[in-house]
C-alpha cells in the first residue's frame, strides 16, 4: 500500500515538473522569436531610412546640375546639343552611373537622349514611364508662377522642382527622376513659359544598395518586382513602382540573435528534458496501458449492450406489436385483460432496457446533446398525451399548464427533453394513488424554462432527498417491491439536464406529495418557421406499394399484421440486396428498411437507392429506418445515409400508421 501511495504522489510531481520545464522552454522560444522580430523590424527601418537618404542624395545632385544658368542658356535658349555632349559627362562623373538621360522641351518632347555616356537616338518608349512624374513637375511649376525678369540678380535660386519613383525598364529595376531645368542667378531666362525637364534612370543597385548591405551587414540582399524572389522569414522593404501593381521589394536574410541563443541552449535543455522525459515516459506508458484497457472495456460494454438491445428488441417488437394488433380485434373481457398485461409488460421491459442502455452510455461519456429547432409547447403536450391514459387508469386528475410564451420554437434536444419530462411525470403517476398531478411549463428568465411536476403522492423527507437522484435508489426495498422499477429514471434525468446546461431539484413532505422541477436553457430559434399542420384523413384509395426489408421473419410478419387493415401492397425482402433489386424492378411509395441484415445492411441499401434516384432524376421515395438499433449514433447514421426517419423497435403502431397516412397524403415520411 505504501508503494502505491508513493506512486500516486509521484505522478503529479512529475507532471508539475514537466509542465514547469515546458513553460520554461516555451517562454525561451517565445522570447527568442520576439528578439528576432525586433531585430528584423529594426533592420527594415534602417534600410528604409538609408534608402530614403540615398534617393535624397541623388535628387540633390540632380538639382545642382539642373539649377544652372549655362544649361538654361545652351540647352533651352540655344539648343546646343554639342554643349550637352561635352558638359553632361561631368554629371555622369559625379559617381551616379545613370543608364539613360533625356531632356524634354517645354512641350515635353524629347530633344536630347543619352544611353550610358554616349548620345543615342531618341527613345519615346523610355519616356512613357515618366508621364506621371512629368505631370507632377509641370503642376508644381505652374503653381510656382513665372520667374523674375532677366538681368535682375536673385538673392536665392528658385526652389527645385522634381519627382522620383521606381520603375521597371527592359526587365531592370531602376529609379526614375524628373527635374525641372531652371536658372541659378537670373542672368538668363527659359525660352518659354515652361522650362526644360531632365529625365534620368538609375539602376536600383546603384542607389546605394551595396552600400546599405555593407553598412548594416545585410546577408543576401536582393531586389525584385513582386514576391517571387522572397523566401520564408525574409526581411523586406517595399516600394511602389510606376505603372505597375506589383511593388519593388528589397529583401534579405535578417539576423536572428534569438534563434542563435536558442540553438546554444538546446543541449542543456535536452539533457534536462531527457531526464524528466525518461521518468514521464514510464508514467505515460503505464497510464496509456490503463487507458487502453479502460477504453477496451468501455467499447466491449457498449457493443455488448447495443447487441443485447438489438437482440432483445427484435422479439420484443413481435410481442408488443402483435399485442397492439390483437387489442384492436374483438376480444372477451378476460382476453382483453390478458392482452393488456402482455402489452404493458412489453412496454415496461422496453423502458427498462432503454434506461439501462442510457446509464451505460453515460458512464462511457458517449451521450451527446443535439441542438435543433422544435416547438416547446408541443413537446410538453406530446408527453401529456402519451402518459394521460396511464394517469386516468389510476383515477388521477392530470392538468397541464403551459405559459403562452412557450408557444414558440426553441433550440435544444427535443428527444432528451421529452425523456426528462416523461421520467418526472411517470414517477408522479407511479407514486400517487389518488389526487391531482399538475404539469407546468413556465419561463424563468431569458431563454430559460422550468418544467415542473407536482403530485399529491407519498412524498419524501429531507434524508431521502439526498438519495433521489442516485442510480438504483429506491429509498428502501419495500418501495422497489411495491412500485417496481430499478431507480434509474431520476438519475438519468439529472445527468441529461446537466448535459443540457440546466439544473434539477425537488421538494416534498412525507404523505403530502412532491414537486420536481428542471430549469433548462432553451434559447429561441431565430428564423425557424413553424411547420404547416397536415390534415390527417383516411388513407387514399389507391393501394400504396411498400417495400419491407428485414432479415427476421417475425418482424416482417409484424408489419404485415399492423398494416393488414389498410389498402397496401407489401413487397418483402430478407436483406438489403434483395431490397435494391426490388426497388430497381418497380417503383414504391415507401420503404421500411432494417439496419442490421446479412448480405447487404440497411445503410448501404439506402445509399444505393438514393444513388439510383439521383442518376435517374427520380423523385425522393420516403424511407423509414425501422430498426432495433436505437442509439443516437445509429439515428445519425440513418439520416446521413439518406433515410427520412429513424423509427426504433418495438414498433409503435400509432406512429407507423401516422407515417403511412402521411405518405398517402403525399407529405413524405419526414412529416410524421
C-alpha positions, 0 to 999 in steps of 0.5 A: 500500500505504501508503494502505491501511495508513493506512486500516486504522489509521484505522478503529479510531481512529475507532471508539475515538473514537466509542465514547469520545464515546458513553460520554461522552454516555451517562454525561451522560444517565445522570447527568442522569436520576439528578439528576432522580430525586433531585430528584423523590424529594426533592420527594415527601418534602417534600410528604409531610412538609408534608402530614403537618404540615398534617393535624397542624395541623388535628387540633390545632385540632380538639382545642382546640375539642373539649377544652372544658368549655362544649361538654361542658356545652351540647352533651352535658349540655344539648343546646343546639343554639342554643349550637352555632349561635352558638359553632361559627362561631368554629371555622369562623373559625379559617381551616379552611373545613370543608364539613360538621360533625356531632356524634354522641351517645354512641350515635353518632347524629347530633344536630347537622349543619352544611353550610358555616356554616349548620345543615342537616338531618341527613345519615346518608349523610355519616356512613357514611364515618366508621364506621371512624374512629368505631370507632377513637375509641370503642376508644381511649376505652374503653381510656382508662377513665372520667374523674375525678369532677366538681368535682375540678380536673385538673392536665392535660386528658385526652389527645385522642382522634381519627382522620383519613383521606381520603375521597371525598364527592359526587365531592370529595376531602376529609379526614375527622376524628373527635374525641372531645368531652371536658372541659378542667378537670373542672368538668363531666362527659359525660352518659354513659359515652361522650362526644360525637364531632365529625365534620368534612370538609375539602376536600383543597385546603384542607389546605394544598395551595396552600400546599405548591405555593407553598412548594416551587414545585410546577408543576401540582399536582393531586389525584385518586382513582386514576391517571387524572389522572397523566401520564408522569414525574409526581411523586406522593404517595399516600394511602389513602382510606376505603372505597375501593381506589383511593388519593388521589394528589397529583401534579405536574410535578417539576423536572428540573435534569438534563434542563435541563443536558442540553438546554444541552449538546446543541449542543456535543455535536452539533457534536462528534458531527457531526464524528466522525459525518461521518468514521464515516459514510464508514467505515460506508458503505464497510464496509456496501458490503463487507458487502453484497457479502460477504453477496451472495456468501455467499447466491449460494454457498449457493443455488448449492450447495443447487441443485447438491445438489438437482440432483445428488441427484435422479439420484443417488437413481435410481442408488443406489436402483435399485442397492439394488433390483437387489442384492436380485434374483438376480444372477451373481457378476460382476453382483453385483460390478458392482452393488456398485461402482455402489452404493458409488460412489453412496454415496461421491459422496453423502458427498462432496457432503454434506461439501462442502455442510457446509464451505460452510455453515460458512464462511457461519456458517449451521450451527446446533446443535439441542438435543433429547432422544435416547438416547446409547447408541443413537446410538453403536450406530446408527453401529456398525451402519451402518459394521460391514459396511464394517469386516468387508469389510476383515477388521477386528475392530470392538468397541464399548464403551459405559459403562452410564451412557450408557444414558440420554437426553441433550440435544444434536444427535443428527444432528451427533453421529452425523456426528462419530462416523461421520467418526472411525470411517470414517477408522479403517476407511479407514486400517487394513488389518488389526487391531482398531478399538475404539469407546468411549463413556465419561463424563468428568465431569458431563454430559460424554462422550468418544467415542473411536476407536482403530485399529491403522492407519498412524498419524501423527507429531507434524508431521502432527498439526498438519495433521489437522484442516485442510480438504483435508489429506491429509498428502501426495498419495500418501495422497489417491491411495491412500485417496481422499477430499478431507480434509474429514471431520476438519475438519468434525468439529472445527468441529461439536464446537466448535459443540457446546461440546466439544473434539477431539484425537488421538494416534498413532505412525507404523505403530502406529495412532491414537486420536481422541477428542471430549469433548462436553457432553451434559447429561441430559434431565430428564423425557424418557421413553424411547420404547416399542420397536415390534415390527417384523413383516411388513407387514399384509395389507391393501394400504396406499394411498400417495400419491407426489408428485414432479415427476421421473419417475425418482424416482417410478419409484424408489419404485415399484421399492423398494416393488414387493415389498410389498402397496401401492397407489401413487397418483402425482402430478407436483406438489403440486396434483395431490397435494391433489386426490388426497388430497381424492378418497380417503383414504391411509395415507401420503404421500411428498411432494417439496419442490421441484415446479412448480405447487404445492411440497411445503410448501404441499401439506402445509399444505393437507392438514393444513388439510383434516384439521383442518376435517374432524376427520380423523385425522393421515395420516403424511407423509414429506418425501422430498426432495433438499433436505437442509439443516437449514433445509429439515428445519425447514421440513418439520416446521413445515409439518406433515410427520412426517419429513424423509427426504433423497435418495438414498433409503435403502431400509432406512429407507423400508421401516422407515417403511412397516412402521411405518405398517402397524403403525399407529405413524405415520411419526414412529416410524421 
